[in-house]
Amino acid sequence: MKNRFAGFQPVRRDRLLQENRHDPYQAKHKLPEPTACPDCGAVFHDGRWQWRARPPGAHEVSCPACQRSRERMPAGYVSVSGDFFASHREELLQLIRNEEARAKAGHPLKRILAIADENGGALVTTTDIHLARGIGEALHHAYQGELEYHYNEQEHLLRVAWQR
């Protein structure tokens, strides 16, 4: 009797390769060290961007945060809304700025691009998805409320919505 499945190869799910996440602002190759950003002064050293004194003779390349800022292409959006925001606007915005300062002190690529008024609330745009998440978590930790995350893997984009 002839095997009717001859030549058939079953799909092996354990061997499927995961596709790399695509961040268009991540360097395509390793930058020469030292490299300094001419815009913000951050220095690429030991494989990452850091705040440090600019070494003499450093190569110049804009860091991903400055590129995003120049092109107005945020990686994170934080929408803050609700009646609580209307009555505590300055307090909430100060918490957001403090969260940026804390994150930016150790990670030069974590920055707020803009804070804009939007439909009785505010829209905060960031250069990093982790900063957007951190802002959402800080708001939720301090004031509770409702917190939602929406991650778009194809665009390497995070939308955070907080309301109370």
Summary of the structure (lengths in Angstrom):
residues: 164
radius of gyration: 21.4
end to end distance: 70.6
largest distance: 80.8
contacts: 444
relative contact order: 0.16
helix: 30%
strand: 26%
